Amino acid sequence: MIGGSPVQPYYELPQSQPTRPGILPQRRQQSANTKTNQTQTTAGATGRVRMQADDPSPSVPPLRMPSPEQLGVGPTTRATETDWTAVRKRMEALTVSSFHLQKLDGGFRFTCVVPVAGERRKIEADGLTEAEAIDLALTRAEARRGG
């Protein structure tokens, strides 16, 4: 089959049925003419096509994936050890009357009672580590006390 598709039809029509004349034979002829023209213009070529992209310009920095910690999904970089000396100093400055540290399934909860505007206020905070929960609660207490 010259100039036609290299794929054979799935079934063949019996010769007794007339085939429909149409545009398809002309397209086959055009594609055959195009192929002969291409072979004439590329005479001496090996028939292989080598495709290669241009080298990327050196001014474009390479794309880098941020670390899980930078995205906020990895382990935290905060200290997991609690500095109780610093915690006690902060609680004394806030005049904390009581506090409670509770271990939860997913972390810790720190609760403290602080005098704010003549009243005693209970302030809670949850964190992944006990140091994070304590720091969050004391920071909230300091913000309320200051405002």
Residue pairs with C-beta under 8 A, 6 or more apart in sequence:
2 32
3 28
3 29
3 31
3 32
3 33
3 35
4 28
4 32
13 19
67 74
68 74
68 75
69 75
69 76
69 77
76 128
76 129
76 132
78 129
78 131
78 132
79 131
80 129
80 131
81 131
82 130
82 131
82 134
83 131
87 134
87 138
90 138
90 142
91 99
91 112
91 138
94 112
94 114
94 138
94 141
94 142
94 145
95 114
95 115
96 112
96 113
96 114
96 141
97 113
97 114
97 115
97 120
98 112
98 113
99 110
99 111
99 112
99 113
100 110
100 111
100 112
101 108
101 109
101 110
101 111
101 130
101 133
101 134
102 108
102 109
102 110
102 111
103 130
104 126
106 128
107 126
107 127
107 128
107 129
107 132
107 133
108 126
108 127
108 128
108 129
108 130
108 132
108 133
109 124
109 125
109 126
109 133
110 124
110 125
110 127
110 130
110 133
110 134
110 136
110 137
111 122
111 123
111 124
111 137
112 122
112 123
112 137
112 138
112 141
113 120
113 121
113 122
113 123
114 120
114 121
114 123
114 141
114 144
114 145
115 121
116 144
116 145
121 141
121 144
123 137
123 140
123 141
123 144
124 137
125 133
125 134
125 136
125 137
125 140
126 133
126 136
127 133
127 134
127 135
127 136
